Amino acid sequence: MTTASVERHTFQAETKELLDLMIHAIYSNKDIFLRELISNASDAIDKLKFESLTNPDLPKVDEPRILLIPNAEANTLTIEDNGIGMSREDVVSLIGTIAKSGTREFMSALKERKQQHGEVSPELIGQFGVGFYSTFMVADKVTLETRKAGEEQGTRWESAGDGTYTIEPVARASHGTRITLHLKAEDAEDGLNNYTSEWPIKSIVKKYSDFVNYPIQMDVTHTEYDRDAEGKVIEGSAKNSVKRETLNSMQAIWTRPEDQVTEDEYKEFYKHISHDWHEPMRWFRMKMEGTFEARALLYIPEKAPHDLYYREGKRGVQLYVKRVFIMDDCKELMPDYLRFIKGVVDSEDLSLNISREILQQNRQIRAIRNRLVKKVLGTLEDMATSNAEQYLQFWGEFGRVIKEGLYEDRENQETLLGLLKLGSTHSATELTTLKDYVSRMKPGQDKIYFATGEDRKTIENSPHLEAFRDKGYEVLLLTDAVDEIWTQSVYKFGEFDLQSVGKGTVELGTEEEKKQAEQALEEKGKTFGDLLGAMKSQLGEYVKEVRLSSRLTNSPSCLVGNASDLSPQMEQLLKSMNQPVPENKRILEINPNHPFNQKLQALFAQNPQDAALADYSYLLYGQALLAEGSPLPEPAKFSKLMSDLLVKTL
C-alpha cells in the first residue's frame, strides 16, 4: 500500500512466471495480442446488451464500437470499448490473477510445442485464456481504466510486468474499458511491428477480427492534393484531414441470409480463404441447432492442391468462435480423407479459450464434425446422381483420397462404398459404381470380383483374369496404391462379398457347372498328383503349395494367395514405406490343359528323377512372377534356364 487510494499488489507465483515468459518474447507472432483485446471488447459489448434486457437500470448500447487509438509521439496504442466494463472486484479477480484461465495447462502446452517444433503457434494465447497478458509481449507497461455499467466509480489497474501491479479508483465519464499499451520499440528481428502505424493495425484486424459484430474504428489521416488543369499535383498543396474509419467488414458471409449473398461473393470468399485461383466446384451452408449452435460454409475445390498427399500439407477448414478467428487448419473438424474441403465453421457455444487438447475431447466438436461429414458425403451423393459429369471431374481429382475413408471411417463406410467410381472389364473407358456392377452380375454370382495392380494394362494381361474373361464375369480393375489398403479391410458391399481374383479358389458358373469343373479337376489331380508333390519339393524355398488351377485357361502358371495373405502389390507398398513385411509364401497354380505342363507330366512319368524337372519347375514359377509384374528372386538363373531351353528347341 503506497497511498490511501493506490494499492500495490504482487502477482501470484504462476502469473509472475507467465509474465516472464511473455516479456521474454516466447511467441514469434506477437500480433496476436490485438486479436485478444478486440475479442475481449466484443464480449464486453455482448454482455452489456444481454444484461440490459433484464436490467432496465443499465444503459442501452445504441452505438456499440471498439476504438483503436494509436499515438506515435507517445508510442502508445489504446483499445477502448463501450461495453459493460468492470468493477474493482472484477479487476482484482479477472486481471489480478489468471489461476482460472488454465495457466498450468498453458505452460505445459507451451513447453511441449517448443520442444517439438521450436516455435509456438499464435493460437495458444487465445486457447488458454491468457489473452490480456499477451499485451506484455509488445508493451513495457499496461494501463487499464474501466467503469462497470450501473456504477459511478471507475478503476485503474497498471503494471509494468515486473511482478507487481497497482490498483486505484478513477473518475470515468462513461462505462466501458480503456486499455493503453506503452509499446516497446519496433524490432523486426524480434517480431515487433510498429503498432502505432496504420497498416500493421489494419492488417491484423483484417486477418483476425474482420467478422467481429461491432465496428472496429480508428482515426486515419488522409492526404489530399490540389491539381492543375492537366490533373497534375500542385507542389506544396498537400492538405491532411483525419477521418474515422471502420476497419472490419462485420459481414461474416456465412451468417447472412442465403438469398442475400451473390454467387460472385461466394466465389470471392472462397479465393480469400483458400488462396486458390480456380473457382470452387460446389459450396454449401449448414446451420446446426439444438444442444449447440454452429454455422458452416464449406467448399469443394475444382482442383486438388499440390500438397494433398503431403503429411504436413495444410488442411482447409478454419474455426471461428462467435466470428472471431481461432485457427486456420482445424483438423478436429474434418477427417483426414476429407482434407480437401475448404471453408469456415463458426460456433456460438465454444469457448475462445479452447485448446487443441480440449478440441480433441470436446463433445460439441465431435458433434459438429459428425454433422459436417454427413453433409459433405450427402452433397457428394447428390452430385453423383444429379450431375454425373461434374462428379467424374471431382472423382478424378479426389477419388484416391475418398478411398482412404473406407478404412478410416467405419461409420460411413457404406456411404463411401456407394461413392466409388472404379475401372472394370465391363468398359475400357467408363468407370462403374458397385451398384451398377451388382446390377450386371451373372445369375447365381454371389461375389464381387476385383484385381489390383500398377496399371490397367498389366491387370488385363494377368493370368488371374483368364477364367473370368472366358465365362464373361466382370472384374473391377483397381490401380491406385490405396486400393491395396482398403480392400484388406472392406469385405462386403450390401449382401455380396468382395473377392480378389488373385486369392483363394475360383468357382464360376452355375451350380452344375461348378460341380462339373470340380470333378474334372479331381480327375486331372489323379494324373498330376505326383508331379505336383515333386514340384513342391523343388520350389519349397519359394512357395507353400503347388496345385492345379481352375482359373487358368491360356497361361501355364500363376501365383495366388490365401484370403488373408498380403498381395504382392501390398508387399511392395510396405517395402517402399520402409515397413516390415512378414514372410509370405504363396501358392503356385499350374494349368493342367497347357501343352507345356502336359509335356512336363509326360517327362515326369517317364523319369521322376530327371534333373530337368527342377529347372522346368523354376521356369514355371518365374513365368508366374513375371506375368503379375513381380521381380524374380534370381533373374540370372531364370535367364540362363530360358536360354538353354531355347537352344534345345531350335
KEDO-129847 format. One record per residue: x, y, z of N, C-alpha, C in turn; residue in one letter. Coordinates in steps of 0.05 Angstrom, whole numbers, plus 5000, padded with zeros to 4 digits. Example, Ala and Ser with C-alpha at 12.3 -4.5 7.8 and 13.67 -1.06 7.14 Angstrom:
! residues 2
526448865156524649105156526449345156A/525749555142527349795143525850015157S/
! end
This chain:
! residues 650
501749765000500050005000501850255000M/501650414979503350654977502050904986T/499450934981497951174990495251074999T/493551255008490851185017489151074995A/489751154969487951074947489350884928S/491950874927493450704908494450454923V/493550224914494449974927496349834908E/498449714920500449564905500149274913R/499949104893499648814898501848654883H/502248414892504148234879502548014864T/503447954840502147744825502547474838F/500747294834501147014843503646904829Q/504846694841507346574830507046484802A/504746354795504346254768504146484748E/502746694757502346924739505047064734T/506747084755509347204751511047044731K/510846774733512346614714511346654685E/508746664682507546714656508346984645L/508247194661509047454652511947454643L/513647314657516447294650516747174622D/515146964617515246834590514347024569L/512147174574511147364554513147574548M/514347694569516147924566518647834551I/519447594554521847504541521347374513H/519147454501518647404473518647114465A/517046954480516746674473515446644445I/513646824439512046794415513346934391Y/513346794368514346914344512347104331S/509747054336507647224324506447394347N/507447624351506447794373503947954365K/503247954339500848104331498347994344D/498447754355496047624366494847784389I/496447954402495348104425492948264418F/492948384393490748564386488148404382L/488448164370486047994368484747944395R/486447884415485447824441484048054454E/485148294452483948534464481248604450L/481248574423478848634408476648434416I/477348174419475447974427474248024454S/476048114473475048184499473148414498N/473748614482471948844479469248764467A/469348594447466848504435465148354455S/466448184471464948034492463648224512D/465148444519464048634538461548774528A/461548834502459148954490456848754489I/457448504482455448294482454148274509D/455848274530454848234557453048464566K/453848714559452148934566449448924552L/449448854526446948824511445148614524K/446248394533444748184546443748274573F/445448384589444748464616442548684616E/442648864596440749084594437948984588S/437648744577435048634570433448574596L/434948494617433548424642433848634664T/435648824659436049034680435649304667N/433249424670432549674657434249914667P/435649874690437350094700439950124685D/440649914670443249934655442850084629L/444950224620444650384595444450204571P/443050294550442750144526445250204508K/446050004492448350034475447250114447V/446850364443445650454418447750454395D/450150534402452350544381454750394392E/454650134392456949984402459450034384P/461750044396464150084379466650004396R/468649934381471349874392473250064378I/474550234393476150454382479150394387L/480650414366483550384368484850664365L/486550724384487750994384490850974385I/492150974362495050974362496151254366P/498351274380499651534386502651494381N/503451584358506251544350508151704368A/507351944376509152114392509551984420E/507451894432507751764458508451474457A/508451364432508851074427506950904444N/504450964441502350804455500250724436T/498750514443496450424429494250374449L/491950504445489750474464487450324450T/486250144465483849994456481550064475I/479450174464477250274481474650154471E/472850084490470249984483468150104501D/465650094493463450194510461649964518N/463049744527461649504537460949534566G/460649304579459649304607461649414627I/464249394620466249484639466549294663G/468349374682468849204705468849374731M/467949244752468149364778470949314789S/471449434813474049384825474449084831R/472348964841472548674847473048514822E/471748594800472248454774475148474766D/476248714769479048764761480948584777V/480448574803482148404820482048114813V/479548014808479147724803479947644775S/479347824755479847754727482547844716L/483648064726486148164716488448104736I/487848124761490048084781490947794783G/489347614774490147324775489147184750T/490546984742489546824719489446534726I/489246484752489246204761486846044748A/484746194741482346054730482646014700K/484746114689484946114659486645894648S/487345694665488845474654491745524651G/492945664671495845734669497545484667T/497045294685498845054685498644914658R/496244884647495944744621497344904599E/497045164601498345344582501345304582F/502545304606505445274608506345004598M/504744794603505444534594505344514564S/503244624552502944624522505144794510A/505845014522507945184512510645044511L/511244904532513744754534513844534513K/511644384510511444164491511844264463E/510444484456510644604429513444684423R/514744804442517544894438519444664433K/518944444447520644204444520244074417Q/517744054408517043914384517644074359Q/517044334360517144494335519144724336H/520144784360522045004362520645274360G/518045284360516445534358513845494372E/512345704374509745694387507645804369V/505445654366503245744348501845984360S/501046174344499746414355497046364367P/495946124362493246064373493446004403E/495745934413495945844441494846054461L/495346304455494546514474491546504479I/490046524457487146534460486046274470G/487446044464486345794472486345754503Q/488245884516488545844545487646084562F/486346274550485146484566487146674578G/489446704566491446894577491747134558V/489547194544489647394523490547664533G/489547754556490248024566493248034571F/494447824580497247824587499047814562Y/497847754539499447774514500348054508S/499048254521499948534517502748584526T/503748424545506548464554508548364535F/507748234513509648164492510448424477M/508648614476509148854459509349114475V/508749094501508649344518510449314542A/511749544550513249554574511449614598D/509249734593507349804614504549794603K/502649704619499849694610498149834631V/496450024621494550164639491750104631T/490150014650487349944644485550124661L/483650254648481650414662478950314654E/477250274674474650154668472550244688T/470050254679467850304697465550124689R/464449984709462349804704459749954700K/458149864679455549994674453749974698A/452550194707450850204730452250284755G/454950324754456450414777457650694771E/458250844792459251114789462351124789E/463550944803466450954807467850774787Q/470050884776471750734758474150624772G/475750454758478150334770480450344750T/482850404760485250404743487050174753R/487950014735489849804740492349854723W/494649814734497149874719499349684728E/500849584708503149414714505249444692S/507749424701509949414682510949134677A/509348934686510148664682512448574699G/512948714721515248664738514548494762D/512148374762511348204784509448344803G/508948604799507048754816505148914798T/502948994811501049174797499849364817Y/498849594808497449784825494549794817T/492949864836490049894831489050124848I/487450304835486450544848483850634836E/482250784850479750894838480351114818P/478651144799479051354778476351454769V/476151704762473651814751473551754721A/471251644713470851594684468051694677R/467851824654465351944646463351744637A/464251514626462451314615463351034623S/461450844619462150564625463850464602H/465150234607466850114587469650084597G/471450004579474249954586476150084566T/478250194577480350324560483050204569R/484350074550486949954556489150104539I/491150204552493250354539495850194541T/497050134519499549984518501850174513L/503750184531506150344527508150164513H/508350204487509550004469512549984471L/513549744466516449714463517349824436K/519949864433520949964407520549754385A/520049854361519849674338522349504335E/522049244330524349064327523548844308D/524248864283523448674263524448394269A/526948374279528148114285526647974307E/525648124326524148014349521147994343D/520248064319517448044312515748264322G/516948484330515448714340514948914317L/512448954310511749154290511449424302N/511049624285510449894295507349904298N/506449864322503549854327502250124330Y/503650334324502450594321502050674292T/502850494274502650544245500050424235S/498950564215496250494205496150214193E/498150144176497949894160498249644177W/500149624196500249384212497549344228P/496449554238493849534253491649434234I/491449554211489349474192489749184184K/492149094180492748824171491948624192S/492548684218491948494239488948474243I/487548704242484548704244483348544222V/484348584197483148444174483548144177K/485848054187486447764188484747634210K/484747754234483647614257480847704265Y/480147954260477648064272475748184252S/476048104226474548234205471548194209D/470747964221467947894223466747944251F/468248084268467048164294464648334290V/462548284306459948414302459848714303N/461748824318461649114323463849264308Y/463349514300465349654285467949704301P/470149634288472849684300473849934285I/474050154299474550414287477350524294Q/478250694277480850834281480851094265M/481951304277482251554263484651534244D/484151584218486251544198486751814184V/489251874180489952124167490052094137T/488652264123488552254094489952504083H/491552474062492852704050491652754022T/490752994018489553073992491253293979E/491153303953492753493938491053653918Y/491753903914490454053893491853983867D/490353993844491453923818490854153798R/492654173778492254373758490354273737D/490054433716488154363694488754103681A/491354023681492153773668492053533687E/491153593712490953373731493453323746G/495553483743498053443757497853573785K/499253433804499253533832500753793834V/499553993847500754253851502654233875I/505154293871507154263892506454443916E/506654323940506054473965503154493971G/501454343957498554373962497454153980S/499253993992498253774009496653874032A/494453744037492653804059491953544074K/492453534100491753304116489053334129N/487553114129485053114144484752844158S/483552844181483152604197480352504195V/480052254187477352134185477251874201K/475051834214474751584230473751364211R/475251154209474550934191473850684206E/472150524195471550254206473350054192T/474849904207476949734195475949454188L/473749374200472849094195470249104179N/469748894164467448874147464848814162S/465148664184462848574201460948404185M/461748324160459948174143460947884141Q/460447724161461047444160459147314140A/460147244117458447154095456646924103I/457646754122456146514130453846584149W/453646824159451446904177449247054162T/449847134138447847284123445747094110R/443247184106441347014093442346924065P/441846684058442946574033442046734009E/439546834009438546973986439747253984D/441347334004442647594003445647583996Q/446547343990449347303983449447223953V/450947363937451047303909453147083903T/452846973880454746763871457646873870E/457947113861460547233860461747273888D/460047343907461047373935462047103946E/460546893940461446623949464146553937Y/464446603911466946543897469246713908K/468646963913470747143922471647063950E/469746983967470446893994472146633993F/471446463975473046213972475946273965Y/476346453946479046523939480546653962K/479046803978480246944001481246744022H/479746524027480546344048482346114038I/482146054012483645824002486245893987S/486346153978488646243962488846073936H/486645993926486445823902485246003880D/486746013857485746193836483546063819W/483145793823480845663810478345733824H/476045713810473545743823472745483837E/471145493858470345243872468445083854P/468444823858466644653843463744673854M/463544673881460944703894461444823922R/459344933933459345033960456644983973W/456644973999454144934013454345034042F/452045104053452045214080450445034099R/451145054125449744904145449145074169M/446945024182446345154207445644934227K/447144904248446744694267445544814292M/443344694300441844784324441244554342E/440444614366439744404386441244454411G/442844244419444444274444446844464440T/447444524415449544714409448844864384F/450045084379449545244355452145284340E/452045244314454345294297453445334268A/455045464253454545514225456945424209R/456545354184458845274167458345354139A/460445434126460445484097462745334086L/462145124070464244944060464344934030L/466744894019467144893990468544633982Y/467744533958469144313945470744443923I/473444423924475144553903474744423876P/475544563856475544463829477944293823E/480244373835482844233831484044143857K/485443923857486843833881489244003886A/489744083911492044243917494644083914P/496844213910499344073905500243913929H/499443993953500343853978498243663989D/496443563972494243393981495243143995L/497543033985498542783995501042824013Y/501643074020503843124038502943084067Y/504542954083503942914111503343174126R/504943374119504743634133503043834116E/501643734096500043914079497944064095G/497344304086495444474100492544374095K/491044364117488144294114486544544111R/483944504104482444734094480344864111G/479644754134477344864149478345044171V/477345294171478045484192475945484214Q/476845524239475045524261474745814272L/472245904274471646154286469846104311Y/470146264331468346264354467046534356V/464446554352462946804352464247004332K/464946894309466047054286468947154291R/470247054312473047124317474746884308V/476646954292478446744280480146614302F/480046344303481546194323483846044311I/483345884291485545734278484945684249M/487045644234486945634205486345364194D/487345154207487044884197486244694219D/483744714226482644564249482144274240C/484044104245483943824237481743664251K/480943764275478943624290476143644278E/475743834259473143874248472543704223L/474643584211474243444186476243204186M/475242964180477042734178479142774156P/481242624159483542654141482742604111D/480942424107480242354079478542574066Y/477642764082476143004070477843254073L/480543224074482243454079482243654057R/481143594034481043774012478743984015F/476943934033474644114037475644384049I/474844604037475544864047473044994060K/473545194077471245334088471645434116G/469445504129469545604156467345474172V/467945434198465945344217465945554240V/463645654247463445854268461545754289D/462545724314460945624336460245854355S/457745844364456846034384457445944413E/457945684416458045574443460845504453D/462745474434465445404443466745644457L/468545584475470045804488472245904471S/472746164473475046274459477646154470L/477546054494479945954507480545664501N/479045544482479245254477482045184466I/483144964476485744874467485544644448S/487744584435487644354416487044094431R/488144064455487643824470484643804477E/483444024485480644024491478943974466I/479844084444478444044419478043754412L/480243594417480143314411478143164428Q/477543274452475743134470473043264472Q/472643494460470243644464467843514450N/465743464465463343334453462043504431R/462143764435460943944414462543924388Q/465143924391466843894367466243634353I/466043414368465443164355462743164342R/460843294355458143304343458143474318A/459543694318459843864295461143714272I/463343574279464743414259462943204246R/461443064262459642854251457542984231N/456543214239454543344222455843444196R/458243544198459743634174460243404155L/461143184166461842954149459342854134V/457142834149454542744137453742934114K/454143194119453343384099455143374074K/457743344078459543324055458943074039V/458642844052458042594038455342604024L/453442734037450742764025450942934000G/452543144001452943323978454243173955T/456243003961457542843940455542633928L/453842523945451842333934449942483915E/449142723923447342873906448742943879D/451343023881452843093857453042843838M/453542613850453842373834451342303819A/448942353830446442283817445342513799T/445842763807444642983793446443103772S/449043063775450943183756453342993752N/452842773737454842563734457442663722A/457342853704459742963692461443113712E/460143273729461643413749462843223770Q/461343013776462342823796464742673785Y/464742603760467142473748469542663749L/469042913745471243113748472243113777Q/470343113796471143103824472742853830F/471742623820473042373826475842363815W/476242473792478942483781480942633798G/479942833812481643003829481942883857E/479742773868479742703897479042413903F/478642253882477741973886479541813904G/482241843900484141693916483941763946R/483342013951483142103979480541993992V/478341993976475841883986476241593994I/477741443979478241163985479541124012K/481041314022482341294048480241264070E/477941394065475741374085474641104089G/475040924070473940654072475140494095L/477640564102478840424125479140614149Y/478740874145478941064167476241114181E/474041094166471441174176469440944173D/469540774193467740534191464740614192R/464140834206461440914210460140984183E/461741104165460641194139461641024116N/462540784122463740614102461740544079Q/459340484087457340404066456740634047E/456640884058456241114041458541154023T/460941124033463341164017463540953995L/462740704001462740493980460940573957L/458640703964456840793943457941013926G/459941153936461141383921463341293902L/464241043904466540953889465940953859L/467941043843467841013814470440863806K/470040623795472240433792472440333763L/474940283755475340153729474339863730G/473639763706472439493705472839383677S/472739113676472938983650470339023633T/468339143645465839193631466239403609H/467939593614468439813595471339893596S/472439953573475240043571475540333577A/473340483577473540773581471840883604T/469640753611467840863631468340723658E/468140883679468240783707465540683715L/465540503735462940393744462740433774T/460240423784459740413813459340123821T/459540073847459039803857456039723852L/454339923854451439863849451039773821K/452239903802451939823774453239553769D/455539503782456839243779454939023788Y/453639063811451738863821449438813802V/448539033789446339003771447038833746S/449638803741450538653717451538373724R/451338293749452438043758451037803745M/452537583741451437343729449437213748K/447437073737445636923754447136733772P/446536743798447936563816450536673827G/451536893815454037013825453637133852Q/455337063871455037163899457437323909D/459237393891461637543898462137763878K/463337983889464338203872467338153868I/468238113844471038043839472638293832Y/475038303842476838523836479738433833F/481238593819484138543815485638803820A/487938783833489539023838492139003822T/493239243815495839243801496639533796G/499039563783500139823778498639983757E/497639843737496139983716494139793703D/492339903688490139743676491239523657R/493139603641494139413621495439173634K/496939213655498238993669496138803681T/494038923693491938753705490438593683I/489838723661488338593639489838363628E/492538373628494138163617494837943638N/493837983663494437793684493037523679S/494437303683493137043680490836993700P/490837143721488637113741485837163729H/485837323707483237403696482237213674L/483737013667483136853644480436703646E/479936573668477436433671475036623672A/475436853685473337053688472637163660F/474737213644474237323617472737113600R/473636863602472436653585469436613592D/468736643618466036593626464336843628K/465537073620464037323619463537453646G/465237403666464937523692466337793693Y/465037993703466238263705468138273729E/470438403725472438433746473138723749V/473038833773473939103778476939123776L/477939333763480839363759481739603776L/483239543797483939743817486939803815L/487540053808490340123802491640333821T/490140433840491240623859492640473882D/494740583893496140453915494340423939A/492540613943490640593966488740363963V/488340263939486540033935487539783949D/490239763951491439543965490739543995E/490239784006489739814034486739764041I/485039904026482139884033481039614027W/482039484007480939214001481739004021T/483739074039484438904061482538924084Q/480939144085479239184108476239204101S/475539214076472739214067472038944056V/470138804067469538534059466938494044Y/465138694047462538654034461538924023K/459838904003458239123994455339023993F/453739124011451039014014451238724023G/450038544008450038254015452238104001E/453938243985455838103969458638133980F/460137913981462937923990464738033967D/466838173975468838253956471038043955L/471837953931473737743928475937813908Q/478437793916480637843898480937603879S/481337653853481737433834484437293839V/486137423854488837303859489037163886G/486737113899486836983925484736763926K/485236563942483336343946482936183921G/480636043921480035873898477836013882T/477435923857475536053839473435843831V/470935923836468635753828466735923813E/466635883786464936043769462835873756L/460736013748458535873733456335793751G/454435633740452135533755453035313773T/451335223791452035013809452834753794E/451434703772452134473756454834503743E/455434743733458034793720460234773741E/459734873765461734863786462334563793K/460234413795460534123801462133983780K/461534033755463033913733465933993733Q/466534253738469234343738470834213761A/469534183784470834053807471533763801E/469633623788470133343781472433323761Q/472433503742474633493721477333543734A/477433733753479933793767480833553784L/478933413796479633173812480832963794E/479732923770480732733751483532803743E/484033063737486633153729488633113752K/487633153777489333123800490432843803G/488932633794489932363795492332323777K/492332473755494632453736496932623745T/496432863755498633053761499433043791F/498132883807498632893836501632863844G/502932653833505732613840507532833830D/506932943806508533163795508233413813L/505833463822505433693840507133673865L/507233433877508833383901511733423895G/512733333872515533363865516233663861A/514433803848514934093844514934243871M/513234163889513234283916515934243929K/517134003926519733953938521834133925S/521734173899523634333885523434633892Q/520934713896520435003900519635083928L/520234903947519434953975520635203986G/522835293975524035553984522335793977E/520635763956519135993945516135973950Y/514935733950512035703951511335513974V/508835543983507935364005506235133994K/505435153968503734943957503834963927E/503634733913503334723884500734563879V/498934683863496334553858495434623830R/493434463822492234513795490434753797L/490134893775488635143774485935123760S/483935253771481335273757480935543745S/482935723749482636003739484236053713R/486035863706487735893682486535753658L/486535893635485635763610487735773589T/489535973590491536003569494435993580N/494836113603497536123615498235863628S/500835803630501635553643501535553673P/501935803685502035813714501336083725S/500736103750500336353764500736313794C/501136533808501436523837499036643850L/497936513871495636613885496236603915V/494636743930494936743959492336653973G/492636593998490236544014488736804019N/486336784028484637024031485937234050A/487437144070488637334089491437424082S/492537324060495237384052495437674041D/497737794044498238054031498738004001L/497738183985498238163956501038253951S/502238173928504938263922505138563920P/503038693910503038983908503039113936Q/501638993955501639093982504339053995M/505738833990508438794000510339003989E/510039063963511739273951511239543963Q/508639603969507939853981509139884009L/509039674025510139674052513239714051L/514439574032517339604029518139884021K/516540014004517140283995516940484018S/515340404039514940574062516740494085M/518740314079520640214099519140074122N/516939944116515439794137516239504136Q/516239364158516839084158514738924143P/515738724127513938564111514138274121V/512038154131512237884141512737684118P/514137464125514737264104512037154094E/511837134068509237064056509736894031N/509636634035509836454012507036414001K/506936403974504336373961504036103948R/501836063934501235803922501735823892I/503135633881503535623852501335443840L/499735563823497735413808498735363780E/498335113771499135053743496634963727I/496635023702494434963684494734683673N/493034493680493434213671492934183641P/491634383628491034353600493134493582N/495034613594497134753578499034543567H/499834573542501634373530504334343545P/505434563555507934543570507634363594F/505434403609505134243633504433953627N/503133903604502533633596505133483589Q/506933623574509433503567511233463592K/510933653611512433623636511533383652L/508833333651507733093665508732843651Q/508832843624509832613610512732553616A/514332773618517232743625517532623653L/515832723671515932623699515132333700F/513032253685512131973685514331793674A/515831883654518031723642520331693661Q/521031923675523431913693523032113716N/521832033738521332223760523932353771P/526232233766528732343776530232523756Q/528932583734530232743713531033023725D/533633093723534633343734533233593721A/532233563697531033793683528333873697A/527133693712524633763725524934003744L/527134023758527634243776527834503761A/529234493737529434743721526734823710D/525234633700522634703689520734813710Y/520934703734519234803757519835093763S/522535153762523235433768522435613745Y/522435523720521535683698518535743701L/516935553709514135593713513635803735L/515235783757515035973779515836253769Y/518036273754518836533744516836653725G/515636493708513636593689511236713705Q/510436573726508236673742508936943755A/511336973764512237233776512137453755L/513337393731513437603710510637683700L/508837483699506137543690504637733708A/505237733734503837913752505538173757E/507838193745509538433748511338433772G/511738193785513438183808516338123800S/518338203816521138153810521837853814P/523837753799524737483802526737473825L/526737253841528637233862531537193852P/531837053829534437013817534237053787E/534337303778534037363749536037223732P/538637213741540737083724540136783720A/539136653741538536373738536236333719K/534136493720531836473702532736523673F/534436723669535336793642536936563630S/538736433646540336213635538535973628K/536635913646534835683641533235733615L/532235983612530736053588532436023563M/534936123564536736103541537235813534S/537735643555538335363550535935223537D/533535293546531135173536530735253506L/531335503500531035603472533035453454L/535435403463537435263447536534983441V/535234853461534334573456532134563436K/530534773434528134763417528734853389T/531034983384531735083358532934873340L/
! end
